[in-house]
Amino acid sequence: MAIKVKKIPIKTHNSVKKVEQYYTLLCHTYKIISSELEDTSKKLILQMAVKAVNNSAGLDGLIPMLLVFGTYF
């Protein structure tokens, strides 16, 4: 499937900015969904937030989820 997993050590200063960027976006998305759906479990809200972040366009205008499933080449 040509998927490569890149392990990032805790003290990798080059990748910390990427992690912080997506963490902020994920937290913001989680707060929005949890405020809208108060009666839903936290696990389900987290799944929805991750799915929403994965389906949103990145900096290059590409959607990561579509790249994984081979819609864009």
N, CA, C and O atoms as a Tripos MOL2 file, in Angstrom:
@<TRIPOS>MOLECULE
protein
  292   291    73     0     0
PROTEIN
NO_CHARGES

@<TRIPOS>ATOM
      1 N           0.8110   -1.1930    0.0000 N.3       1 MET1
      2 CA          0.0000    0.0000    0.0000 C.3       1 MET1
      3 C           0.8570    1.2590    0.0000 C.2       1 MET1
      4 O           0.3200    2.3620   -0.1060 O.2       1 MET1
      5 N           2.1490    1.1240    0.1150 N.am      2 ALA2
      6 CA          3.0840    2.2560    0.0750 C.3       2 ALA2
      7 C           2.8560    3.2560    1.2030 C.2       2 ALA2
      8 O           2.9950    4.4640    1.0110 O.2       2 ALA2
      9 N           2.5070    2.7460    2.3710 N.am      3 ILE3
     10 CA          2.3420    3.6080    3.5450 C.3       3 ILE3
     11 C           3.6050    3.4810    4.3830 C.2       3 ILE3
     12 O           4.0210    2.3750    4.7270 O.2       3 ILE3
     13 N           4.2040    4.6040    4.7060 N.am      4 LYS4
     14 CA          5.4090    4.6080    5.5290 C.3       4 LYS4
     15 C           5.0940    5.2410    6.8790 C.2       4 LYS4
     16 O           4.5190    6.3270    6.9470 O.2       4 LYS4
     17 N           5.4690    4.5630    7.9320 N.am      5 VAL5
     18 CA          5.2720    5.0820    9.2790 C.3       5 VAL5
     19 C           6.5890    5.6860    9.7410 C.2       5 VAL5
     20 O           7.6370    5.0440    9.6700 O.2       5 VAL5
     21 N           6.5280    6.9040   10.2050 N.am      6 LYS6
     22 CA          7.7220    7.5790   10.6720 C.3       6 LYS6
     23 C           7.6300    7.7490   12.1790 C.2       6 LYS6
     24 O           6.7670    8.4740   12.6740 O.2       6 LYS6
     25 N           8.5110    7.0880   12.9050 N.am      7 LYS7
     26 CA          8.5480    7.2260   14.3550 C.3       7 LYS7
     27 C           9.2760    8.5070   14.7070 C.2       7 LYS7
     28 O          10.3290    8.8150   14.1470 O.2       7 LYS7
     29 N           8.7050    9.2480   15.6380 N.am      8 ILE8
     30 CA          9.3060   10.5040   16.0550 C.3       8 ILE8
     31 C           9.6630   10.4010   17.5290 C.2       8 ILE8
     32 O           8.7770   10.2640   18.3730 O.2       8 ILE8
     33 N          10.9520   10.4650   17.8480 N.am      9 PRO9
     34 CA         11.3400   10.4440   19.2660 C.3       9 PRO9
     35 C          10.7960   11.6680   19.9990 C.2       9 PRO9
     36 O          10.4470   12.6740   19.3810 O.2       9 PRO9
     37 N          10.7310   11.5670   21.2970 N.am     10 ILE10
     38 CA         10.1510   12.6350   22.1090 C.3      10 ILE10
     39 C          10.9240   13.9410   21.9530 C.2      10 ILE10
     40 O          10.3150   15.0090   21.9000 O.2      10 ILE10
     41 N          12.2280   13.8780   21.8800 N.am     11 LYS11
     42 CA         13.0500   15.0930   21.8590 C.3      11 LYS11
     43 C          13.4910   15.5010   20.4560 C.2      11 LYS11
     44 O          14.5580   16.0950   20.3060 O.2      11 LYS11
     45 N          12.7080   15.2040   19.4350 N.am     12 THR12
     46 CA         13.0380   15.6130   18.0730 C.3      12 THR12
     47 C          12.5290   17.0280   17.8530 C.2      12 THR12
     48 O          11.3310   17.2390   17.6610 O.2      12 THR12
     49 N          13.4230   17.9830   17.8800 N.am     13 HIS13
     50 CA         13.0200   19.3800   17.8180 C.3      13 HIS13
     51 C          12.5180   19.7830   16.4370 C.2      13 HIS13
     52 O          11.7560   20.7420   16.3190 O.2      13 HIS13
     53 N          12.9280   19.0760   15.3970 N.am     14 ASN14
     54 CA         12.4730   19.4150   14.0440 C.3      14 ASN14
     55 C          11.0040   19.0780   13.8420 C.2      14 ASN14
     56 O          10.3240   19.7460   13.0620 O.2      14 ASN14
     57 N          10.5020   18.0600   14.5240 N.am     15 SER15
     58 CA          9.1290   17.6070   14.3190 C.3      15 SER15
     59 C           8.1650   18.1200   15.3780 C.2      15 SER15
     60 O           6.9590   17.9110   15.2540 O.2      15 SER15
     61 N           8.6560   18.7760   16.4020 N.am     16 VAL16
     62 CA          7.7900   19.2420   17.4820 C.3      16 VAL16
     63 C           6.7810   20.2540   16.9580 C.2      16 VAL16
     64 O           5.6300   20.2610   17.3960 O.2      16 VAL16
     65 N           7.1860   21.0940   16.0430 N.am     17 LYS17
     66 CA          6.2860   22.1110   15.5030 C.3      17 LYS17
     67 C           5.1020   21.4720   14.7780 C.2      17 LYS17
     68 O           3.9740   21.9510   14.8990 O.2      17 LYS17
     69 N           5.3450   20.3960   14.0260 N.am     18 LYS18
     70 CA          4.2570   19.7010   13.3310 C.3      18 LYS18
     71 C           3.2810   19.0960   14.3260 C.2      18 LYS18
     72 O           2.0670   19.1890   14.1470 O.2      18 LYS18
     73 N           3.8120   18.4760   15.3770 N.am     19 VAL19
     74 CA          2.9540   17.8480   16.3830 C.3      19 VAL19
     75 C           2.1210   18.9100   17.0890 C.2      19 VAL19
     76 O           0.9230   18.7140   17.2970 O.2      19 VAL19
     77 N           2.7320   20.0250   17.4600 N.am     20 GLU20
     78 CA          2.0060   21.1000   18.1320 C.3      20 GLU20
     79 C           0.9320   21.6880   17.2330 C.2      20 GLU20
     80 O          -0.1450   22.0450   17.7120 O.2      20 GLU20
     81 N           1.2010   21.7940   15.9520 N.am     21 GLN21
     82 CA          0.2310   22.3460   15.0110 C.3      21 GLN21
     83 C          -1.0140   21.4680   14.9470 C.2      21 GLN21
     84 O          -2.1340   21.9690   15.0340 O.2      21 GLN21
     85 N          -0.8210   20.1700   14.7950 N.am     22 TYR22
     86 CA         -1.9730   19.2730   14.6990 C.3      22 TYR22
     87 C          -2.6510   19.0830   16.0440 C.2      22 TYR22
     88 O          -3.8580   18.8460   16.0830 O.2      22 TYR22
     89 N          -1.9210   19.1780   17.1470 N.am     23 TYR23
     90 CA         -2.5120   19.0540   18.4680 C.3      23 TYR23
     91 C          -3.4800   20.2060   18.7200 C.2      23 TYR23
     92 O          -4.5800   20.0010   19.2330 O.2      23 TYR23
     93 N          -3.0710   21.4020   18.3610 N.am     24 THR24
     94 CA         -3.9300   22.5720   18.5470 C.3      24 THR24
     95 C          -5.1960   22.4420   17.7140 C.2      24 THR24
     96 O          -6.2940   22.7140   18.2000 O.2      24 THR24
     97 N          -5.0490   22.0310   16.4710 N.am     25 LEU25
     98 CA         -6.2020   21.8540   15.5920 C.3      25 LEU25
     99 C          -7.1190   20.7640   16.1160 C.2      25 LEU25
    100 O          -8.3400   20.9180   16.0960 O.2      25 LEU25
    101 N          -6.5430   19.6610   16.5870 N.am     26 LEU26
    102 CA         -7.3430   18.5580   17.1200 C.3      26 LEU26
    103 C          -8.0880   18.9790   18.3820 C.2      26 LEU26
    104 O          -9.2600   18.6410   18.5460 O.2      26 LEU26
    105 N          -7.4260   19.7120   19.2740 N.am     27 CYS27
    106 CA         -8.0820   20.1900   20.5050 C.3      27 CYS27
    107 C          -9.2340   21.1370   20.1830 C.2      27 CYS27
    108 O         -10.3020   21.0510   20.7880 O.2      27 CYS27
    109 N          -9.0150   22.0290   19.2410 N.am     28 HIS28
    110 CA        -10.0580   22.9800   18.8610 C.3      28 HIS28
    111 C         -11.2680   22.2460   18.2600 C.2      28 HIS28
    112 O         -12.4130   22.5610   18.5840 O.2      28 HIS28
    113 N         -11.0070   21.2850   17.3990 N.am     29 THR29
    114 CA        -12.0750   20.5020   16.7860 C.3      29 THR29
    115 C         -12.8150   19.6930   17.8400 C.2      29 THR29
    116 O         -14.0420   19.6010   17.8050 O.2      29 THR29
    117 N         -12.0730   19.1040   18.7820 N.am     30 TYR30
    118 CA        -12.6820   18.3150   19.8550 C.3      30 TYR30
    119 C         -13.6080   19.1830   20.7080 C.2      30 TYR30
    120 O         -14.7030   18.7500   21.0660 O.2      30 TYR30
    121 N         -13.1810   20.3920   21.0320 N.am     31 LYS31
    122 CA        -14.0090   21.2890   21.8530 C.3      31 LYS31
    123 C         -15.2930   21.6840   21.1350 C.2      31 LYS31
    124 O         -16.3540   21.7650   21.7550 O.2      31 LYS31
    125 N         -15.2020   21.9280   19.8380 N.am     32 ILE32
    126 CA        -16.3890   22.2990   19.0740 C.3      32 ILE32
    127 C         -17.3850   21.1480   19.0420 C.2      32 ILE32
    128 O         -18.5750   21.3440   19.2870 O.2      32 ILE32
    129 N         -16.8960   19.9400   18.7380 N.am     33 ILE33
    130 CA        -17.7920   18.7850   18.6600 C.3      33 ILE33
    131 C         -18.3820   18.4620   20.0260 C.2      33 ILE33
    132 O         -19.5670   18.1430   20.1240 O.2      33 ILE33
    133 N         -17.5760   18.5390   21.0810 N.am     34 SER34
    134 CA        -18.0900   18.2060   22.4100 C.3      34 SER34
    135 C         -19.1140   19.2330   22.8990 C.2      34 SER34
    136 O         -20.0160   18.8830   23.6600 O.2      34 SER34
    137 N         -18.9890   20.4860   22.4770 N.am     35 SER35
    138 CA        -19.9870   21.4810   22.8660 C.3      35 SER35
    139 C         -21.3050   21.2780   22.1170 C.2      35 SER35
    140 O         -22.3800   21.5670   22.6420 O.2      35 SER35
    141 N         -21.2060   20.7760   20.8840 N.am     36 GLU36
    142 CA        -22.4150   20.5220   20.0970 C.3      36 GLU36
    143 C         -23.1200   19.2320   20.5220 C.2      36 GLU36
    144 O         -24.3500   19.1750   20.5390 O.2      36 GLU36
    145 N         -22.3530   18.2050   20.8630 N.am     37 LEU37
    146 CA        -22.8970   16.8940   21.2160 C.3      37 LEU37
    147 C         -22.5490   16.5590   22.6640 C.2      37 LEU37
    148 O         -21.6140   15.8020   22.9230 O.2      37 LEU37
    149 N         -23.2860   17.1120   23.5850 N.am     38 GLU38
    150 CA        -22.9630   16.9490   25.0020 C.3      38 GLU38
    151 C         -23.2280   15.5420   25.5340 C.2      38 GLU38
    152 O         -22.5630   15.1070   26.4740 O.2      38 GLU38
    153 N         -24.1840   14.8270   24.9520 N.am     39 ASP39
    154 CA        -24.5590   13.5070   25.4590 C.3      39 ASP39
    155 C         -23.7600   12.3660   24.8360 C.2      39 ASP39
    156 O         -24.0440   11.2020   25.1180 O.2      39 ASP39
    157 N         -22.7850   12.6620   24.0110 N.am     40 THR40
    158 CA        -21.9990   11.6450   23.3150 C.3      40 THR40
    159 C         -20.7560   11.2980   24.1310 C.2      40 THR40
    160 O         -20.2170   12.1440   24.8450 O.2      40 THR40
    161 N         -20.3040   10.0390   24.0190 N.am     41 SER41
    162 CA        -19.1310    9.6070   24.7800 C.3      41 SER41
    163 C         -17.8660   10.3120   24.2830 C.2      41 SER41
    164 O         -17.7790   10.7220   23.1250 O.2      41 SER41
    165 N         -16.8990   10.4410   25.1760 N.am     42 LYS42
    166 CA        -15.6460   11.1250   24.8370 C.3      42 LYS42
    167 C         -14.8740   10.3780   23.7570 C.2      42 LYS42
    168 O         -14.2230   10.9950   22.9140 O.2      42 LYS42
    169 N         -14.9480    9.0580   23.7820 N.am     43 LYS43
    170 CA        -14.2480    8.2500   22.7770 C.3      43 LYS43
    171 C         -14.8050    8.5180   21.3770 C.2      43 LYS43
    172 O         -14.0450    8.6540   20.4170 O.2      43 LYS43
    173 N         -16.1100    8.5900   21.2680 N.am     44 LEU44
    174 CA        -16.7440    8.8520   19.9720 C.3      44 LEU44
    175 C         -16.4530   10.2670   19.4940 C.2      44 LEU44
    176 O         -16.2420   10.4900   18.3020 O.2      44 LEU44
    177 N         -16.4400   11.2270   20.4180 N.am     45 ILE45
    178 CA        -16.1170   12.6100   20.0540 C.3      45 ILE45
    179 C         -14.6830   12.7000   19.5470 C.2      45 ILE45
    180 O         -14.4130   13.4070   18.5750 O.2      45 ILE45
    181 N         -13.7600   11.9890   20.1960 N.am     46 LEU46
    182 CA        -12.3680   11.9940   19.7410 C.3      46 LEU46
    183 C         -12.2480   11.3800   18.3500 C.2      46 LEU46
    184 O         -11.4950   11.8820   17.5160 O.2      46 LEU46
    185 N         -12.9840   10.2980   18.0910 N.am     47 GLN47
    186 CA        -12.9610    9.6920   16.7570 C.3      47 GLN47
    187 C         -13.4760   10.6630   15.7110 C.2      47 GLN47
    188 O         -12.9130   10.7600   14.6200 O.2      47 GLN47
    189 N         -14.5350   11.3780   16.0330 N.am     48 MET48
    190 CA        -15.0840   12.3590   15.0860 C.3      48 MET48
    191 C         -14.1090   13.5090   14.8510 C.2      48 MET48
    192 O         -13.9770   13.9970   13.7290 O.2      48 MET48
    193 N         -13.4310   13.9390   15.9030 N.am     49 ALA49
    194 CA        -12.4760   15.0420   15.7630 C.3      49 ALA49
    195 C         -11.2930   14.6370   14.8880 C.2      49 ALA49
    196 O         -10.8660   15.4040   14.0250 O.2      49 ALA49
    197 N         -10.7640   13.4370   15.1080 N.am     50 VAL50
    198 CA         -9.6420   12.9560   14.2840 C.3      50 VAL50
    199 C         -10.0750   12.8170   12.8320 C.2      50 VAL50
    200 O          -9.3310   13.1910   11.9260 O.2      50 VAL50
    201 N         -11.2650   12.2850   12.6010 N.am     51 LYS51
    202 CA        -11.7810   12.1420   11.2440 C.3      51 LYS51
    203 C         -11.9520   13.5110   10.5820 C.2      51 LYS51
    204 O         -11.6370   13.6710    9.4020 O.2      51 LYS51
    205 N         -12.4470   14.4930   11.3280 N.am     52 ALA52
    206 CA        -12.6340   15.8310   10.7750 C.3      52 ALA52
    207 C         -11.3010   16.4690   10.4140 C.2      52 ALA52
    208 O         -11.1840   17.1070    9.3680 O.2      52 ALA52
    209 N         -10.2910   16.3020   11.2730 N.am     53 VAL53
    210 CA         -8.9660   16.8630   10.9850 C.3      53 VAL53
    211 C          -8.3450   16.1570    9.7840 C.2      53 VAL53
    212 O          -7.7190   16.8060    8.9460 O.2      53 VAL53
    213 N          -8.5050   14.8450    9.6880 N.am     54 ASN54
    214 CA         -7.9480   14.1070    8.5530 C.3      54 ASN54
    215 C          -8.6330   14.4640    7.2400 C.2      54 ASN54
    216 O          -8.0140   14.3900    6.1790 O.2      54 ASN54
    217 N          -9.8950   14.8490    7.3030 N.am     55 ASN55
    218 CA        -10.6270   15.1850    6.0820 C.3      55 ASN55
    219 C         -10.4780   16.6390    5.6780 C.2      55 ASN55
    220 O         -10.9190   17.0220    4.5950 O.2      55 ASN55
    221 N          -9.8720   17.4520    6.5170 N.am     56 SER56
    222 CA         -9.6930   18.8560    6.1600 C.3      56 SER56
    223 C          -8.4400   19.0180    5.3010 C.2      56 SER56
    224 O          -7.4920   18.2400    5.4070 O.2      56 SER56
    225 N          -8.4560   20.0240    4.4640 N.am     57 ALA57
    226 CA         -7.3310   20.2470    3.5550 C.3      57 ALA57
    227 C          -6.1160   20.7220    4.3270 C.2      57 ALA57
    228 O          -6.2300   21.5310    5.2470 O.2      57 ALA57
    229 N          -4.9550   20.2170    3.9500 N.am     58 GLY58
    230 CA         -3.7030   20.6100    4.5840 C.3      58 GLY58
    231 C          -3.1280   21.8640    3.9630 C.2      58 GLY58
    232 O          -3.8200   22.5790    3.2390 O.2      58 GLY58
    233 N          -1.8700   22.1310    4.2420 N.am     59 LEU59
    234 CA         -1.2230   23.3380    3.7410 C.3      59 LEU59
    235 C          -1.0770   23.3410    2.2280 C.2      59 LEU59
    236 O          -1.0920   24.4000    1.6010 O.2      59 LEU59
    237 N          -0.9360   22.1600    1.6420 N.am     60 ASP60
    238 CA         -0.7730   22.0630    0.1930 C.3      60 ASP60
    239 C          -2.1080   21.9760   -0.5380 C.2      60 ASP60
    240 O          -2.1370   21.8410   -1.7620 O.2      60 ASP60
    241 N          -3.2040   22.0520    0.1960 N.am     61 GLY61
    242 CA         -4.5160   21.9320   -0.4140 C.3      61 GLY61
    243 C          -4.9350   20.4900   -0.6460 C.2      61 GLY61
    244 O          -5.9670   20.2390   -1.2670 O.2      61 GLY61
    245 N          -4.1460   19.5410   -0.1560 N.am     62 LEU62
    246 CA         -4.4640   18.1330   -0.3160 C.3      62 LEU62
    247 C          -5.1260   17.6010    0.9410 C.2      62 LEU62
    248 O          -4.8280   18.0510    2.0470 O.2      62 LEU62
    249 N          -6.0150   16.6520    0.7710 N.am     63 ILE63
    250 CA         -6.7090   16.0400    1.8990 C.3      63 ILE63
    251 C          -6.0140   14.7220    2.2200 C.2      63 ILE63
    252 O          -6.0190   13.8170    1.3860 O.2      63 ILE63
    253 N          -5.4090   14.5840    3.4140 N.am     64 PRO64
    254 CA         -4.6320   13.3850    3.7460 C.3      64 PRO64
    255 C          -5.4040   12.0800    3.6120 C.2      64 PRO64
    256 O          -4.8390   11.0840    3.1600 O.2      64 PRO64
    257 N          -6.6740   12.0550    3.9880 N.am     65 MET65
    258 CA         -7.4610   10.8200    3.9240 C.3      65 MET65
    259 C          -7.5990   10.3370    2.4850 C.2      65 MET65
    260 O          -7.5560    9.1320    2.2350 O.2      65 MET65
    261 N          -7.7620   11.2480    1.5460 N.am     66 LEU66
    262 CA         -7.8880   10.8590    0.1460 C.3      66 LEU66
    263 C          -6.5570   10.3710   -0.4150 C.2      66 LEU66
    264 O          -6.5380    9.5240   -1.3080 O.2      66 LEU66
    265 N          -5.4490   10.8900    0.0940 N.am     67 LEU67
    266 CA         -4.1420   10.4030   -0.3390 C.3      67 LEU67
    267 C          -3.9190    8.9720    0.1280 C.2      67 LEU67
    268 O          -3.3510    8.1610   -0.6030 O.2      67 LEU67
    269 N          -4.3620    8.6580    1.3460 N.am     68 VAL68
    270 CA         -4.1820    7.3060    1.8920 C.3      68 VAL68
    271 C          -4.9220    6.2850    1.0500 C.2      68 VAL68
    272 O          -4.3910    5.2120    0.7630 O.2      68 VAL68
    273 N          -6.1470    6.6080    0.6500 N.am     69 PHE69
    274 CA         -6.9420    5.6460   -0.1010 C.3      69 PHE69
    275 C          -6.7250    5.7050   -1.6050 C.2      69 PHE69
    276 O          -7.4320    5.0350   -2.3580 O.2      69 PHE69
    277 N          -5.7670    6.4900   -2.0450 N.am     70 GLY70
    278 CA         -5.3610    6.4880   -3.4510 C.3      70 GLY70
    279 C          -6.2880    7.2720   -4.3790 C.2      70 GLY70
    280 O          -6.2610    7.0600   -5.5910 O.2      70 GLY70
    281 N          -7.0950    8.1620   -3.8400 N.am     71 THR71
    282 CA         -7.9560    8.9680   -4.7020 C.3      71 THR71
    283 C          -7.1330    9.9850   -5.4640 C.2      71 THR71
    284 O          -7.3860   10.2300   -6.6440 O.2      71 THR71
    285 N          -6.1350   10.5890   -4.7930 N.am     72 TYR72
    286 CA         -5.1980   11.4900   -5.4460 C.3      72 TYR72
    287 C          -3.8990   10.7530   -5.6470 C.2      72 TYR72
    288 O          -3.4920    9.9710   -4.7880 O.2      72 TYR72
    289 N          -3.2450   10.9820   -6.7540 N.am     73 PHE73
    290 CA         -1.9500   10.3120   -7.0160 C.3      73 PHE73
    291 C          -0.8470   11.3070   -7.1080 C.2      73 PHE73
    292 O           0.3050   10.9330   -7.3230 O.2      73 PHE73
@<TRIPOS>BOND
     1     1     2 1
     2     2     3 1
     3     3     4 2
     4     3     5 am
     5     5     6 1
     6     6     7 1
     7     7     8 2
     8     7     9 am
     9     9    10 1
    10    10    11 1
    11    11    12 2
    12    11    13 am
    13    13    14 1
    14    14    15 1
    15    15    16 2
    16    15    17 am
    17    17    18 1
    18    18    19 1
    19    19    20 2
    20    19    21 am
    21    21    22 1
    22    22    23 1
    23    23    24 2
    24    23    25 am
    25    25    26 1
    26    26    27 1
    27    27    28 2
    28    27    29 am
    29    29    30 1
    30    30    31 1
    31    31    32 2
    32    31    33 am
    33    33    34 1
    34    34    35 1
    35    35    36 2
    36    35    37 am
    37    37    38 1
    38    38    39 1
    39    39    40 2
    40    39    41 am
    41    41    42 1
    42    42    43 1
    43    43    44 2
    44    43    45 am
    45    45    46 1
    46    46    47 1
    47    47    48 2
    48    47    49 am
    49    49    50 1
    50    50    51 1
    51    51    52 2
    52    51    53 am
    53    53    54 1
    54    54    55 1
    55    55    56 2
    56    55    57 am
    57    57    58 1
    58    58    59 1
    59    59    60 2
    60    59    61 am
    61    61    62 1
    62    62    63 1
    63    63    64 2
    64    63    65 am
    65    65    66 1
    66    66    67 1
    67    67    68 2
    68    67    69 am
    69    69    70 1
    70    70    71 1
    71    71    72 2
    72    71    73 am
    73    73    74 1
    74    74    75 1
    75    75    76 2
    76    75    77 am
    77    77    78 1
    78    78    79 1
    79    79    80 2
    80    79    81 am
    81    81    82 1
    82    82    83 1
    83    83    84 2
    84    83    85 am
    85    85    86 1
    86    86    87 1
    87    87    88 2
    88    87    89 am
    89    89    90 1
    90    90    91 1
    91    91    92 2
    92    91    93 am
    93    93    94 1
    94    94    95 1
    95    95    96 2
    96    95    97 am
    97    97    98 1
    98    98    99 1
    99    99   100 2
   100    99   101 am
   101   101   102 1
   102   102   103 1
   103   103   104 2
   104   103   105 am
   105   105   106 1
   106   106   107 1
   107   107   108 2
   108   107   109 am
   109   109   110 1
   110   110   111 1
   111   111   112 2
   112   111   113 am
   113   113   114 1
   114   114   115 1
   115   115   116 2
   116   115   117 am
   117   117   118 1
   118   118   119 1
   119   119   120 2
   120   119   121 am
   121   121   122 1
   122   122   123 1
   123   123   124 2
   124   123   125 am
   125   125   126 1
   126   126   127 1
   127   127   128 2
   128   127   129 am
   129   129   130 1
   130   130   131 1
   131   131   132 2
   132   131   133 am
   133   133   134 1
   134   134   135 1
   135   135   136 2
   136   135   137 am
   137   137   138 1
   138   138   139 1
   139   139   140 2
   140   139   141 am
   141   141   142 1
   142   142   143 1
   143   143   144 2
   144   143   145 am
   145   145   146 1
   146   146   147 1
   147   147   148 2
   148   147   149 am
   149   149   150 1
   150   150   151 1
   151   151   152 2
   152   151   153 am
   153   153   154 1
   154   154   155 1
   155   155   156 2
   156   155   157 am
   157   157   158 1
   158   158   159 1
   159   159   160 2
   160   159   161 am
   161   161   162 1
   162   162   163 1
   163   163   164 2
   164   163   165 am
   165   165   166 1
   166   166   167 1
   167   167   168 2
   168   167   169 am
   169   169   170 1
   170   170   171 1
   171   171   172 2
   172   171   173 am
   173   173   174 1
   174   174   175 1
   175   175   176 2
   176   175   177 am
   177   177   178 1
   178   178   179 1
   179   179   180 2
   180   179   181 am
   181   181   182 1
   182   182   183 1
   183   183   184 2
   184   183   185 am
   185   185   186 1
   186   186   187 1
   187   187   188 2
   188   187   189 am
   189   189   190 1
   190   190   191 1
   191   191   192 2
   192   191   193 am
   193   193   194 1
   194   194   195 1
   195   195   196 2
   196   195   197 am
   197   197   198 1
   198   198   199 1
   199   199   200 2
   200   199   201 am
   201   201   202 1
   202   202   203 1
   203   203   204 2
   204   203   205 am
   205   205   206 1
   206   206   207 1
   207   207   208 2
   208   207   209 am
   209   209   210 1
   210   210   211 1
   211   211   212 2
   212   211   213 am
   213   213   214 1
   214   214   215 1
   215   215   216 2
   216   215   217 am
   217   217   218 1
   218   218   219 1
   219   219   220 2
   220   219   221 am
   221   221   222 1
   222   222   223 1
   223   223   224 2
   224   223   225 am
   225   225   226 1
   226   226   227 1
   227   227   228 2
   228   227   229 am
   229   229   230 1
   230   230   231 1
   231   231   232 2
   232   231   233 am
   233   233   234 1
   234   234   235 1
   235   235   236 2
   236   235   237 am
   237   237   238 1
   238   238   239 1
   239   239   240 2
   240   239   241 am
   241   241   242 1
   242   242   243 1
   243   243   244 2
   244   243   245 am
   245   245   246 1
   246   246   247 1
   247   247   248 2
   248   247   249 am
   249   249   250 1
   250   250   251 1
   251   251   252 2
   252   251   253 am
   253   253   254 1
   254   254   255 1
   255   255   256 2
   256   255   257 am
   257   257   258 1
   258   258   259 1
   259   259   260 2
   260   259   261 am
   261   261   262 1
   262   262   263 1
   263   263   264 2
   264   263   265 am
   265   265   266 1
   266   266   267 1
   267   267   268 2
   268   267   269 am
   269   269   270 1
   270   270   271 1
   271   271   272 2
   272   271   273 am
   273   273   274 1
   274   274   275 1
   275   275   276 2
   276   275   277 am
   277   277   278 1
   278   278   279 1
   279   279   280 2
   280   279   281 am
   281   281   282 1
   282   282   283 1
   283   283   284 2
   284   283   285 am
   285   285   286 1
   286   286   287 1
   287   287   288 2
   288   287   289 am
   289   289   290 1
   290   290   291 1
   291   291   292 2
@<TRIPOS>SUBSTRUCTURE
     1 MET1         2 RESIDUE 1 A MET
     2 ALA2         6 RESIDUE 1 A ALA
     3 ILE3        10 RESIDUE 1 A ILE
     4 LYS4        14 RESIDUE 1 A LYS
     5 VAL5        18 RESIDUE 1 A VAL
     6 LYS6        22 RESIDUE 1 A LYS
     7 LYS7        26 RESIDUE 1 A LYS
     8 ILE8        30 RESIDUE 1 A ILE
     9 PRO9        34 RESIDUE 1 A PRO
    10 ILE10       38 RESIDUE 1 A ILE
    11 LYS11       42 RESIDUE 1 A LYS
    12 THR12       46 RESIDUE 1 A THR
    13 HIS13       50 RESIDUE 1 A HIS
    14 ASN14       54 RESIDUE 1 A ASN
    15 SER15       58 RESIDUE 1 A SER
    16 VAL16       62 RESIDUE 1 A VAL
    17 LYS17       66 RESIDUE 1 A LYS
    18 LYS18       70 RESIDUE 1 A LYS
    19 VAL19       74 RESIDUE 1 A VAL
    20 GLU20       78 RESIDUE 1 A GLU
    21 GLN21       82 RESIDUE 1 A GLN
    22 TYR22       86 RESIDUE 1 A TYR
    23 TYR23       90 RESIDUE 1 A TYR
    24 THR24       94 RESIDUE 1 A THR
    25 LEU25       98 RESIDUE 1 A LEU
    26 LEU26      102 RESIDUE 1 A LEU
    27 CYS27      106 RESIDUE 1 A CYS
    28 HIS28      110 RESIDUE 1 A HIS
    29 THR29      114 RESIDUE 1 A THR
    30 TYR30      118 RESIDUE 1 A TYR
    31 LYS31      122 RESIDUE 1 A LYS
    32 ILE32      126 RESIDUE 1 A ILE
    33 ILE33      130 RESIDUE 1 A ILE
    34 SER34      134 RESIDUE 1 A SER
    35 SER35      138 RESIDUE 1 A SER
    36 GLU36      142 RESIDUE 1 A GLU
    37 LEU37      146 RESIDUE 1 A LEU
    38 GLU38      150 RESIDUE 1 A GLU
    39 ASP39      154 RESIDUE 1 A ASP
    40 THR40      158 RESIDUE 1 A THR
    41 SER41      162 RESIDUE 1 A SER
    42 LYS42      166 RESIDUE 1 A LYS
    43 LYS43      170 RESIDUE 1 A LYS
    44 LEU44      174 RESIDUE 1 A LEU
    45 ILE45      178 RESIDUE 1 A ILE
    46 LEU46      182 RESIDUE 1 A LEU
    47 GLN47      186 RESIDUE 1 A GLN
    48 MET48      190 RESIDUE 1 A MET
    49 ALA49      194 RESIDUE 1 A ALA
    50 VAL50      198 RESIDUE 1 A VAL
    51 LYS51      202 RESIDUE 1 A LYS
    52 ALA52      206 RESIDUE 1 A ALA
    53 VAL53      210 RESIDUE 1 A VAL
    54 ASN54      214 RESIDUE 1 A ASN
    55 ASN55      218 RESIDUE 1 A ASN
    56 SER56      222 RESIDUE 1 A SER
    57 ALA57      226 RESIDUE 1 A ALA
    58 GLY58      230 RESIDUE 1 A GLY
    59 LEU59      234 RESIDUE 1 A LEU
    60 ASP60      238 RESIDUE 1 A ASP
    61 GLY61      242 RESIDUE 1 A GLY
    62 LEU62      246 RESIDUE 1 A LEU
    63 ILE63      250 RESIDUE 1 A ILE
    64 PRO64      254 RESIDUE 1 A PRO
    65 MET65      258 RESIDUE 1 A MET
    66 LEU66      262 RESIDUE 1 A LEU
    67 LEU67      266 RESIDUE 1 A LEU
    68 VAL68      270 RESIDUE 1 A VAL
    69 PHE69      274 RESIDUE 1 A PHE
    70 GLY70      278 RESIDUE 1 A GLY
    71 THR71      282 RESIDUE 1 A THR
    72 TYR72      286 RESIDUE 1 A TYR
    73 PHE73      290 RESIDUE 1 A PHE
